[in-house]
Amino acid sequence: QGGTYSPPAAAVQVPEKRAGLRVLTAGFVDDAHKRGMDVHAWTINEVDDMQRMIDLGVDGIITDRPDLLMELLQ
């Protein structure tokens, strides 16, 4: 009693790096997927970084350059 309720999360939205540390790793993505959560990476604007996120298996990429992402996905 007196606690707060936290519903399960459907997704996590995280940057690739934070304070110089890589947040999005294969282990992070795998752990999130095992818990039934999608992983959305932000803000990924370089093609090499987009490809790395795709290779890691993220479920979504948030970008300021959707034109580059669409070209990569074709």
N, C-alpha and C positions, 0 to 999 in steps of 0.2 A: 504494500500500500504506500502511496506517496511517490512511487516511481513514475518515470515517463515511459510512454509507449513509443517504440520505434518500429514502424512497419518494415518488412523486408525491402531491400533496395532491388530495383530491376536493372540498374546500370550504375557504373561509376564513370565519371568524366574527369580525366586527369591530364595534366601536361606530360609531355615526354620526359622533361627534366624539370627539376625544381631545386633552386639554390645550388646549382652545379652538380646535383646528383641525379642519376637516371632513375626515374620513377617507373616508366613502362619497360618492363623486362618480360621475357618469356614466362618466368615464374609468376610474375604479377598477373599476367593475362590468364595463365592456366588456373591459378588459384581463384580468380574471379569467376571464370567459367565453371569451375567445380562447384561454386556456390550459387550457380544459376544466374549470374549477373553478366550483362553485356559490358564491354569496355569501349569507351569513346575517347579518342585521343584529341587534344587541342593544344595549341593552335598550330597545325602542321602546314607549313607553306612552301617547303622545298621538296622537289620530286624525290630526292634520295631519302628524305625523312618519311615521305608518304609510303615509299616502297618498303622501308623498314617496318612501318606500322602494319602494312598489309602482310608482310612476312611473319610478324609476330602474331597475327590472327585477331587484331582488334576488330570490333564490330562496327565501328563508325569513326570517321575522321572529320573533325571540325577544322575548317580552313578558310583563309581569306582568298584562296586561289582555287576555287572549284574548277576553273578551266584546266588547270594543270592536273588536278586529280582525275577529271573526266577523261583527259587525254591518256593518262597512265592506265586507266581501267579499260580502255578500248583495245 
